């Protein structure tokens, strides 16, 4: 694959543009379109078509201040090609871009569409994507909240052939809803540093799995904390993550949670994602487990729920949880907020929530 590969052009909303035409069309769209989300798509395309051999990307900032990363365009194309080959996508397929392009997930949908020769349909990135006017989509990527809203609003997900879900944790509730959806659906594991995902987990069908399986050529290991280390052929340097995992083989792992979110309460280490999944499975209620500074314990475990998750009094719900939960997971407090704060990619912002409470 050469640098010229990313100058072939792109089909956007059914119209093919070669490199020269795409550059002119993108420049025109930036000036003429009203919607900011469309302008961002074409700004990225112009950046991609520039002579620079890299793209400036910022990490999501989920657990800290976003950091600037230089991503090689060749590396991004290699990542795109491996994904397209793995999912058996081909030229002439239709892709759907419904995620913001200031994040790696949205940008890689554009790159995959270019590399694979897909017709890229574009709609605004919303928590409930407007898919009613669309016909068949071979390939799409969304965050869990978008997929959940589409299912709850009874939108026709059957128009999508293959769907990637990433960018945030996938709840047990959503996984259960996906079992009978007639769409080949995968959870993704990856980050900006790895040019999007390096592993996929099938969420429905006969190949449904609880473990992530790495893409061809990717090797994995763990550090002394139990956090994942990634080596991939398209990444120049290994990536040391802050994700706590359990390796089941050289090519598969189970994700446990973020080391950054680990709560140390009186010497007991609590992985909040494990607690949250357990509560959702047992009660059907979504909560976030937060560590709050405490004089005696160092950190105390606090549960936070959205108002619409609580039907009775908070005290009654706290008593119910205390009766169900293991001792080490019993919350010291249960707090109610109107809505969980989210960042631009619709992830729940734990740091903002911690400041709120």
C-alpha positions as CSV (number, residue, x, y, z in Angstrom):
1,X,0.0,0.0,0.0
2,X,1.5,3.3,-1.1
3,X,0.7,6.9,-0.1
4,X,-1.0,7.3,-3.5
5,X,-3.7,4.8,-2.3
6,X,-5.4,7.6,-0.3
7,X,-5.7,9.8,-3.3
8,X,-8.1,7.5,-5.3
9,X,-11.2,9.3,-4.3
10,X,-14.5,8.6,-2.5
11,X,-18.2,8.0,-3.1
12,X,-20.3,10.2,-0.9
13,X,-24.0,9.8,-0.7
14,X,-24.1,8.0,-4.0
15,X,-21.8,10.3,-6.0
16,X,-18.2,9.3,-6.9
17,X,-15.5,12.0,-6.8
18,X,-11.9,11.4,-7.8
19,X,-9.1,13.1,-5.9
20,X,-9.3,16.5,-7.6
21,X,-13.1,16.5,-7.6
22,X,-13.3,15.4,-4.0
23,X,-11.0,18.3,-2.9
24,X,-13.0,20.8,-4.9
25,X,-16.3,19.4,-3.6
26,X,-15.1,19.4,0.0
27,X,-14.0,23.0,-0.3
28,X,-17.4,24.0,-1.7
29,X,-19.3,22.1,1.1
30,X,-17.3,23.9,3.8
31,X,-18.5,27.2,2.4
32,X,-22.0,26.3,1.4
33,X,-23.5,23.9,3.9
34,X,-25.1,25.2,7.0
35,X,-24.8,22.2,9.3
36,X,-21.5,22.2,11.4
37,X,-21.3,18.4,11.4
38,X,-21.1,18.3,7.6
39,X,-18.4,21.0,7.6
40,X,-16.3,18.9,9.9
41,X,-16.6,15.9,7.6
42,X,-15.2,17.9,4.6
43,X,-12.6,19.6,6.7
44,X,-11.2,16.2,7.6
45,X,-11.3,15.0,4.0
46,X,-9.3,18.1,2.9
47,X,-6.8,17.4,5.7
48,X,-6.6,13.8,4.5
49,X,-6.0,14.8,0.9
50,X,-3.2,17.2,1.9
51,X,0.5,16.5,1.4
52,X,1.0,15.8,5.1
53,X,1.8,12.1,5.9
54,X,0.0,12.2,9.2
55,X,-3.2,13.3,10.9
56,X,-3.4,15.1,14.3
57,X,-5.8,13.2,16.5
58,X,-6.7,13.8,20.1
59,X,-7.5,11.0,22.6
60,X,-11.0,10.8,23.9
61,X,-10.2,12.4,27.3
62,X,-12.5,9.9,29.0
63,X,-10.2,9.6,32.0
64,X,-8.0,12.7,31.7
65,X,-7.1,15.7,29.5
66,X,-7.1,14.7,25.8
67,X,-3.6,14.3,24.4
68,X,-2.4,15.1,20.9
69,X,-1.3,12.1,18.8
70,X,0.2,12.1,15.3
71,X,-1.3,9.2,13.3
72,X,0.4,8.1,10.1
73,X,-2.1,8.1,7.2
74,X,-0.4,4.9,5.9
75,X,-1.0,3.3,9.4
76,X,-4.7,4.4,9.3
77,X,-5.1,2.8,5.9
78,X,-3.5,-0.4,7.0
79,X,-5.9,-0.6,10.0
80,X,-8.8,0.2,7.6
81,X,-7.8,-2.6,5.2
82,X,-7.4,-5.2,7.9
83,X,-10.9,-4.4,9.2
84,X,-12.5,-4.4,5.8
85,X,-10.8,-7.7,4.9
86,X,-11.8,-9.3,8.3
87,X,-15.5,-8.3,7.8
88,X,-15.4,-9.2,4.1
89,X,-16.4,-5.7,3.0
90,X,-15.9,-5.0,-0.6
91,X,-16.0,-2.3,-3.3
92,X,-19.5,-1.0,-3.9
93,X,-20.8,-1.7,-0.4
94,X,-22.5,1.1,1.4
95,X,-21.2,2.5,4.7
96,X,-22.8,4.8,7.1
97,X,-21.1,7.7,8.9
98,X,-23.2,8.8,11.9
99,X,-20.4,9.6,14.4
100,X,-18.5,12.9,14.9
101,X,-15.3,13.1,12.9
102,X,-13.3,14.8,15.5
103,X,-13.0,11.4,17.1
104,X,-11.0,8.5,15.7
105,X,-14.1,6.3,15.2
106,X,-15.7,8.7,12.8
107,X,-12.5,9.4,10.9
108,X,-11.8,5.8,10.4
109,X,-15.2,5.3,8.8
110,X,-14.2,7.8,6.2
111,X,-10.8,6.1,5.7
112,X,-12.4,2.6,5.5
113,X,-14.8,3.9,2.9
114,X,-12.0,5.2,0.8
115,X,-9.7,2.2,1.2
116,X,-12.5,-0.3,0.5
117,X,-14.3,1.8,-2.2
118,X,-17.6,2.0,-0.3
119,X,-20.4,4.4,-0.9
120,X,-20.4,6.5,2.3
121,X,-23.8,7.8,3.4
122,X,-23.6,10.7,5.9
123,X,-26.1,11.7,8.6
124,X,-25.8,13.8,11.7
125,X,-24.2,12.3,14.8
126,X,-27.1,12.1,17.2
127,X,-28.0,9.9,20.2
128,X,-30.9,8.7,18.0
129,X,-29.5,8.5,14.4
130,X,-32.1,9.5,11.7
131,X,-32.0,6.2,9.7
132,X,-35.6,6.2,8.5
133,X,-34.7,7.6,5.1
134,X,-31.9,5.1,4.5
135,X,-32.2,1.9,2.6
136,X,-29.7,-1.0,2.8
137,X,-26.4,-0.2,4.7
138,X,-23.7,-2.9,4.5
139,X,-21.5,-1.5,7.2
140,X,-22.0,1.0,10.1
141,X,-20.4,2.0,13.4
142,X,-22.1,3.5,16.4
143,X,-21.7,4.0,20.1
144,X,-23.9,1.9,22.5
145,X,-26.3,4.8,23.3
146,X,-27.1,5.2,19.6
147,X,-27.8,1.5,19.2
148,X,-29.9,1.3,22.4
149,X,-32.0,4.3,21.4
150,X,-32.6,2.8,17.9
151,X,-33.8,-0.4,19.4
152,X,-36.0,1.2,22.1
153,X,-37.6,3.5,19.4
154,X,-38.2,0.4,17.3
155,X,-36.2,1.7,14.3
156,X,-35.4,-0.8,11.6
157,X,-31.8,-1.9,12.4
158,X,-32.4,-4.7,9.9
159,X,-31.3,-2.4,7.1
160,X,-27.7,-2.7,8.4
161,X,-25.6,-5.7,7.4
162,X,-22.6,-5.4,9.8
163,X,-22.5,-3.1,12.8
164,X,-19.6,-2.2,15.0
165,X,-20.4,-0.8,18.5
166,X,-17.6,0.9,20.4
167,X,-16.5,4.0,22.2
168,X,-18.1,3.1,25.5
169,X,-19.0,0.1,27.6
170,X,-21.8,-2.1,26.4
171,X,-24.3,-2.8,29.1
172,X,-25.8,-6.3,29.8
173,X,-29.2,-4.8,28.9
174,X,-28.0,-3.8,25.4
175,X,-26.3,-7.1,24.8
176,X,-29.5,-9.0,25.7
177,X,-31.5,-6.8,23.3
178,X,-29.0,-7.5,20.5
179,X,-29.3,-11.3,20.7
180,X,-32.2,-11.4,18.3
181,X,-31.4,-8.4,16.1
182,X,-30.9,-9.6,12.5
183,X,-27.6,-7.7,12.2
184,X,-24.1,-9.1,12.4
185,X,-22.9,-7.1,15.4
186,X,-19.5,-6.7,17.0
187,X,-18.2,-4.9,20.1
188,X,-14.9,-3.1,19.4
189,X,-11.8,-2.6,21.5
190,X,-9.4,0.1,20.5
191,X,-8.3,3.7,20.9
192,X,-6.9,6.7,19.0
193,X,-3.4,5.5,19.6
194,X,-4.1,2.2,17.8
195,X,-6.0,3.9,14.9
196,X,-9.3,2.6,16.1
197,X,-9.9,-1.1,17.1
198,X,-7.5,-3.9,17.4
199,X,-10.0,-6.5,18.6
200,X,-13.6,-7.5,18.0
201,X,-16.2,-9.4,20.1
202,X,-19.2,-10.9,18.4
203,X,-22.4,-9.9,20.2
204,X,-25.0,-12.1,18.5
205,X,-25.5,-15.1,16.3
206,X,-23.8,-18.5,16.7
207,X,-20.4,-16.9,17.2
208,X,-21.6,-14.8,20.2
209,X,-18.7,-14.4,22.6
210,X,-17.7,-12.9,26.0
211,X,-14.1,-12.4,24.9
212,X,-12.4,-10.1,22.4
213,X,-10.4,-11.6,19.6
214,X,-7.6,-9.6,18.1
215,X,-7.4,-8.8,14.4
216,X,-4.8,-10.7,12.2
217,X,-1.2,-9.7,13.0
218,X,-2.0,-8.2,16.5
219,X,-0.2,-9.6,19.5
220,X,-1.1,-8.9,23.1
221,X,0.3,-9.2,26.6
222,X,-0.1,-7.6,30.1
223,X,2.0,-5.4,32.3
224,X,2.6,-5.8,36.1
225,X,-0.8,-4.1,36.8
226,X,-2.7,-6.5,34.6
227,X,-3.2,-3.9,31.9
228,X,-3.2,-4.7,28.2
229,X,-0.1,-4.1,26.0
230,X,-0.7,-4.0,22.2
231,X,1.6,-4.7,19.3
232,X,0.0,-4.3,15.8
233,X,1.7,-4.3,12.4
234,X,0.2,-0.8,11.6
235,X,1.3,0.8,14.9
236,X,5.0,2.0,14.9
237,X,5.3,1.5,18.7
238,X,3.6,-0.8,21.2
239,X,0.7,0.7,23.1
240,X,0.6,0.4,26.9
241,X,-3.0,0.8,27.9
242,X,-4.7,1.4,31.2
243,X,-7.3,-1.3,30.6
244,X,-7.4,-4.2,33.1
245,X,-7.9,-7.4,31.2
246,X,-7.8,-11.2,31.7
247,X,-5.9,-13.0,28.9
248,X,-7.4,-16.3,27.8
249,X,-5.0,-16.9,25.0
250,X,-2.4,-15.2,22.9
251,X,-5.2,-13.9,20.7
252,X,-8.2,-13.3,23.1
253,X,-9.0,-11.5,26.3
254,X,-11.8,-10.4,28.6
255,X,-12.0,-6.7,29.4
256,X,-12.5,-6.0,33.1
257,X,-12.3,-2.2,33.4
258,X,-10.1,0.9,33.5
259,X,-7.2,1.1,35.8
260,X,-7.9,4.8,36.1
261,X,-11.3,4.1,37.5
262,X,-10.1,1.6,40.1
263,X,-11.4,2.4,43.6
264,X,-9.3,1.7,46.7
265,X,-11.6,1.7,49.6
266,X,-9.9,0.8,52.9
267,X,-7.4,-1.4,51.0
268,X,-10.0,-3.2,49.0
269,X,-9.6,-2.6,45.2
270,X,-12.9,-2.3,43.4
271,X,-13.3,-2.4,39.6
272,X,-16.3,-0.1,39.1
273,X,-17.2,-1.6,35.7
274,X,-17.6,-5.0,37.3
275,X,-19.9,-3.6,40.0
276,X,-22.0,-1.8,37.5
277,X,-22.4,-4.8,35.3
278,X,-23.5,-6.9,38.3
279,X,-26.0,-4.3,39.5
280,X,-27.5,-4.1,36.0
281,X,-27.8,-7.8,35.6
282,X,-29.4,-8.3,39.1
283,X,-31.7,-5.3,39.2
284,X,-32.0,-4.0,35.6
285,X,-30.9,-0.6,36.7
286,X,-28.0,1.3,35.3
287,X,-25.7,2.9,37.9
288,X,-22.2,4.3,38.0
289,X,-19.8,3.4,40.8
290,X,-17.6,6.3,41.8
291,X,-14.8,6.6,44.4
292,X,-15.2,9.7,46.6
293,X,-12.5,10.9,48.9
294,X,-13.0,9.7,52.5
295,X,-11.1,10.4,55.7
296,X,-11.2,6.9,57.0
297,X,-11.3,4.7,53.9
298,X,-9.2,6.9,51.5
299,X,-12.1,6.4,49.0
300,X,-15.7,5.5,49.7
301,X,-17.9,3.7,47.2
302,X,-20.8,5.8,46.0
303,X,-23.5,4.7,43.5
304,X,-25.0,7.3,41.1
305,X,-28.2,6.7,39.2
306,X,-30.2,8.8,36.8
307,X,-33.5,10.0,38.1
308,X,-35.6,7.9,35.7
309,X,-33.9,4.7,37.0
310,X,-35.4,5.2,40.5
311,X,-39.1,4.4,41.0
312,X,-39.3,4.5,44.8
313,X,-37.2,6.3,47.4
314,X,-33.4,6.4,47.2
315,X,-33.2,4.9,50.7
316,X,-35.4,1.9,49.8
317,X,-33.3,1.3,46.7
318,X,-30.1,1.6,48.7
319,X,-31.5,-1.0,51.1
320,X,-32.4,-3.3,48.3
321,X,-28.9,-3.1,46.8
322,X,-27.3,-3.7,50.2
323,X,-29.3,-6.9,50.5
324,X,-28.1,-8.1,47.1
325,X,-24.5,-7.0,46.9
326,X,-21.4,-8.6,48.3
327,X,-20.1,-6.8,51.3
328,X,-17.1,-5.2,49.5
329,X,-19.5,-3.7,46.9
330,X,-22.1,-2.2,49.3
331,X,-22.3,1.6,48.5
332,X,-21.8,4.1,51.3
333,X,-24.2,6.4,49.5
334,X,-26.7,6.4,46.7
335,X,-27.0,9.7,44.8
336,X,-29.5,10.6,42.1
337,X,-28.8,13.0,39.2
338,X,-31.0,14.1,36.4
339,X,-28.7,12.8,33.6
340,X,-25.2,11.4,33.4
341,X,-22.8,14.0,31.8
342,X,-21.5,12.8,28.5
343,X,-18.7,14.0,26.2
344,X,-19.0,14.7,22.5
345,X,-18.7,11.1,21.5
346,X,-21.6,10.3,23.9
347,X,-19.4,8.5,26.5
348,X,-20.4,9.0,30.1
349,X,-17.9,11.4,31.6
350,X,-16.9,9.9,34.9
351,X,-14.6,12.8,35.8
352,X,-17.3,15.4,35.4
353,X,-19.7,13.2,37.3
354,X,-17.3,12.9,40.2
355,X,-17.0,16.7,40.3
356,X,-20.8,17.0,40.2
357,X,-21.2,14.8,43.3
